[in-house]
């Protein structure tokens, strides 16, 4: 293959794809990046201002993710509508066990943040307009053929399909990736037999910037502070785990009855639930791909792995993986190695897999431990939560997991740095 049409094609311009494109534009400016996105995008379509919606879907951002966005120069813009999590309260419904985490105990402004997905996307788009990243939108990658020195990618726009050559293709089109299946990646799925109901709710009492993780006999639920970064208001983002039957029954109820059901399940720590907004839901599964890289192809974000949302680790894990991939691309470019080289992608996979494995074990163990209620196990859980609250070392470990820090951090800036500096620890 002669000089390719572009160096990297990113299939999917959502949060993962757009963040990867921005990070590469900052860290490896010599790399030509093309993003292929199915949703129509143009500078003229971006609104001049952002108006938050009560029913906006949101994402929990760990403190470690804030550090990444700061490194990308995006946090000052993103923080305008990012609600801080200053406290985390973990409890087991109907039992005495509980533990509490506070940002001040770790000399941090917050343990994490909650930001609307639409606001995050808008911030990324505005920042990307100031870079050299190219967009193909509306369009989609429908197929890929490996070449000796890269890949040939089929891009469909309307009724027309054309081919682009590149060193590498990154698949970032989400957990329901059709491209992943087209390319023959083998997906393993563990079905939790439950659903996540997502909605914004209002309560009589202020959340005081507190996130609640509440484990119940019917499954875990989370309430995250939402609505304002400067005023501790009464709006929270709800993630409620429900069986198929319970979900169907809940969705059939009037709004007031839904609030009463939630009240019964969560309790009164935030006073009376006064409103529940539009409800979205999806089945809960742990999705993994055994080999998420091939010569010239890498899966990232939910296309590579999807977690249970109870611990709020999904996007944060994906973000750390993206930075690891950027780091390996930067080192490859510095050495003159094609970015689609299998050795480059395998190095990314090895480094990210360590993080993935630890995060999955952390999240999945919470589900398995708190998803069962035999008396001896319930008593052990309570003792564990109380012990966690009393033992500084264990509590610090738990807090750092929740904050997304403590492990390896990728070096994505200063292209001239050598590979010896490619590993640093918190």
DOGU-147967 format. One line per 5 residues: their letters; for each residue z negated, y, x negated of C-alpha. Coordinates in steps of 0.25 Angstrom, whole numbers, plus 2048, in hexadecimal, padded with zeros to 3 digits. Layout:
% DOGU-147967
a	Z/Y/X  ...
This chain:
% DOGU-147967
xxxxx	800/800/800  804/80E/7FB  7FB/81A/7FE  7F5/817/80B  7F6/821/817
xxxxx	7E7/823/816  7DB/81D/80E  7D2/819/81A  7D4/817/829  7C8/817/832
xxxxx	7CA/811/83F  7C1/818/848  7BC/827/848  7AF/825/84F  7A1/828/848
xxxxx	7A3/81D/83E  7B2/820/83B  7B0/82F/83B  7A4/82F/832  7AB/826/828
xxxxx	7B7/82F/827  7AE/83B/825  7A6/834/81A  7B2/830/813  7B8/83E/814
xxxxx	7AB/843/80D  7A9/838/803  7B7/834/7FF  7C0/840/802  7CC/83A/7FB
xxxxx	7CD/82F/805  7D7/830/810  7D0/82C/81E  7D7/82A/82B  7CF/828/838
xxxxx	7D5/821/843  7CE/824/851  7D2/820/85F  7CB/82C/865  7D4/839/865
xxxxx	7CF/843/85A  7D3/851/857  7CC/85D/851  7D0/864/85E  7C8/85A/866
xxxxx	7BB/85C/85F  7B2/865/868  7AD/872/862  79E/86F/866  796/863/86A
xxxxx	78F/862/877  786/856/877  787/84D/883  77A/846/88A  782/839/88A
xxxxx	787/83A/87C  786/82D/874  77F/82E/867  77C/827/85A  76F/826/852
xxxxx	770/82B/844  766/826/83A  761/830/82F  769/829/825  776/82C/82D
xxxxx	772/83B/82D  772/83A/81E  780/834/81E  785/83F/827  77E/849/81F
xxxxx	786/844/813  793/845/81B  790/854/81E  78F/850/82D  780/851/830
xxxxx	77F/860/832  789/85F/83D  785/852/843  776/856/844  779/861/84E
xxxxx	778/857/859  770/84B/852  762/849/858  758/845/84E  74F/838/84F
xxxxx	742/83D/849  73A/831/84E  73D/822/852  733/81A/85B  735/80B/85B
xxxxx	72E/803/866  72D/7F6/86D  72D/7F8/87D  720/7F2/883  719/7F0/875
xxxxx	711/7F9/86C  719/7F8/860  720/805/85B  724/80C/84F  728/81B/84C
xxxxx	731/821/842  731/830/83F  73B/838/836  730/840/830  729/834/82A
xxxxx	736/832/822  737/841/81F  744/842/827  749/84B/831  74D/83F/83A
xxxxx	74E/830/83A  75C/831/841  764/839/84B  76B/837/858  779/83D/859
xxxxx	784/83D/864  790/834/860  799/83F/865  793/84A/85C  793/841/850
xxxxx	7A2/83E/852  7A5/84D/854  79D/851/847  7A5/846/840  7B2/84B/845
xxxxx	7B0/85A/842  7AC/856/834  7B8/84D/832  7C1/858/836  7BE/85E/829
xxxxx	7C2/852/821  7CF/84C/81D  7CD/840/826  7D9/83C/82E  7D9/838/83D
xxxxx	7E2/82F/845  7DD/831/854  7DF/82C/85E  7E3/820/857  7DD/812/853
xxxxx	7DE/808/848  7E4/7FB/84F  7E7/7F2/843  7E6/7F1/834  7EE/7E9/829
xxxxx	7E8/7E7/81B  7F1/7EC/80F  7F0/7E8/801  7EA/7F6/7FE  7E4/7FA/80B
xxxxx	7E7/7F9/81A  7F2/7FD/824  7EC/802/831  7F3/802/83F  7EF/80F/846
xxxxx	7F2/810/855  7F4/81E/85C  7F8/81D/86A  804/814/86B  808/816/85C
xxxxx	802/80E/850  804/811/842  7FF/80B/835  7F7/812/82A  7F3/80D/81D
xxxxx	7E6/80F/816  7DC/809/80C  7D2/805/816  7CF/804/825  7C1/807/82A
xxxxx	7BE/802/838  7B5/80B/83F  7B8/80A/84E  7AB/805/853  7A4/7F8/858
xxxxx	7AF/7F4/862  7BA/7F6/857  7C7/7F0/85B  7CC/7F2/84D  7C1/7E9/847
xxxxx	7C6/7DE/850  7D5/7E0/84E  7D2/7DF/83F  7CB/7D2/841  7BD/7D5/83C
xxxxx	7B3/7CB/841  7A7/7D1/849  79A/7CB/84B  792/7CF/857  783/7CC/85B
xxxxx	781/7D0/86A  773/7D5/86D  776/7D2/87C  772/7E1/87F  778/7EE/882
xxxxx	775/7FC/87C  775/807/887  777/815/881  773/821/889  76C/82F/887
xxxxx	75F/831/88E  755/83C/891  746/83B/892  73B/844/897  735/845/889
xxxxx	73B/849/87C  740/83F/872  73A/847/867  745/842/85E  740/834/85F
xxxxx	748/827/860  742/81B/867  746/80D/864  740/805/870  740/7F6/870
xxxxx	73F/7EF/87D  73F/7E1/883  74D/7E4/888  752/7E9/87B  751/7F6/872
xxxxx	754/804/876  754/811/86E  753/820/872  758/82A/868  755/839/869
xxxxx	762/840/86D  767/84D/872  763/858/868  760/859/859  757/865/85A
xxxxx	74F/863/867  747/856/86A  74D/854/878  74C/849/883  759/842/881
xxxxx	75A/834/87A  765/82B/877  762/81D/87C  767/80F/877  762/805/881
xxxxx	764/7F6/87F  766/7EE/88C  76B/7E0/890  778/7DF/898  770/7DE/8A5
xxxxx	767/7E9/8A2  772/7F2/89E  77A/7EF/8AB  76E/7F2/8B4  76B/7FF/8AD
xxxxx	779/804/8AE  778/802/8BD  76C/80B/8BF  76C/819/8C2  768/823/8B7
xxxxx	759/824/8BB  757/815/8BC  75D/814/8AE  753/81E/8A9  748/816/8AF
xxxxx	74D/809/8A9  74D/810/89B  73F/816/89E  73A/808/8A1  740/802/894
xxxxx	73D/80D/88A  730/813/88F  72A/821/890  72A/826/882  734/831/885
xxxxx	72F/833/893  738/831/89F  747/82E/89E  74E/839/8A6  75D/836/8A3
xxxxx	766/82C/89E  774/830/89A  781/828/89A  77F/819/896  788/812/88C
xxxxx	786/804/888  78B/7F9/87F  788/7EB/87B  77F/7E9/86F  784/7E1/864
xxxxx	782/7DF/855  791/7DF/84F  794/7DC/841  7A1/7D9/839  79F/7CF/82E
xxxxx	7AA/7D5/825  7AC/7E4/829  7B5/7E7/81D  7C3/7E1/818  7CC/7E6/80E
xxxxx	7D0/7F4/813  7C8/7F3/820  7B9/7F6/823  7B1/7F7/830  7A6/801/832
xxxxx	79D/806/83D  79C/7FE/849  7A9/7F7/846  7A1/7F0/83B  793/7EF/842
xxxxx	78C/7F3/84E  77D/7F2/850  773/7F2/85B  770/801/85E  761/800/85F
xxxxx	75E/804/851  769/80F/851  76F/80A/844  77D/807/848  784/814/844
xxxxx	77B/817/838  77E/809/832  78D/80C/834  78C/81A/82E  785/814/821
xxxxx	790/80A/821  79B/815/822  794/81C/816  794/80F/80E  7A3/80E/810
xxxxx	7A6/81C/80C  79E/81A/800  7A7/80E/7FC  7B3/815/7FF  7AF/821/7F6
xxxxx	7AC/817/7EB  7B9/810/7ED  7C1/81D/7EC  7BA/821/7E0  7BE/814/7D9
xxxxx	7CC/814/7DE  7CA/808/7E7  7D1/807/7F4  7C6/809/7FF  7CC/7FD/807
xxxxx	7C9/7F4/7FB  7C0/7E8/800  7B6/7EA/7F5  7B4/7F8/7FA  7B2/7F4/808
xxxxx	7AA/7E8/804  7A0/7F1/7FC  79F/7F9/809  79C/7ED/811  791/7E8/808
xxxxx	78A/7F5/807  78A/7F8/816  787/7E9/81A  779/7EB/813  776/7F7/81C
xxxxx	77C/7F0/828  774/7E3/826  767/7EB/825  76A/7F4/831  76E/7E8/83A
xxxxx	762/7E0/836  759/7ED/839  760/7EF/847  762/7E1/84B  753/7DD/847
xxxxx	74E/7E8/850  756/7E2/85C  752/7D4/859  743/7D7/857  742/7E1/863
xxxxx	74C/7D9/86C  742/7CE/86E  734/7CE/875  72C/7C1/873  71D/7C6/872
xxxxx	71B/7C2/863  728/7C9/85F  725/7D5/867  717/7D6/861  71D/7D5/853
xxxxx	727/7E0/856  71B/7E9/85B  713/7E6/84E  720/7E9/846  722/7F6/84D
xxxxx	714/7FA/84B  714/7F5/83C  721/7FD/83A  71A/80A/83F  70E/807/836
xxxxx	715/802/829  71B/80E/821  724/805/819  72A/7FE/825  72B/80A/82D
xxxxx	733/811/822  73C/806/821  73F/806/830  741/815/830  74B/814/825
xxxxx	753/80A/82C  753/812/839  757/81E/831  762/817/82A  75D/81A/81C
xxxxx	757/811/811  764/809/80D  770/80C/804  777/819/806  786/81A/803
xxxxx	78B/825/7FA  796/82C/801  797/83A/7FA  79C/83E/7EC  7A9/836/7EA
xxxxx	7A7/836/7DB  79A/82F/7DB  79A/821/7D4  798/814/7DA  78A/813/7D3
xxxxx	785/81E/7DD  78B/817/7E9  77D/811/7ED  771/819/7F0  764/816/7F8
x	75B/81E/801
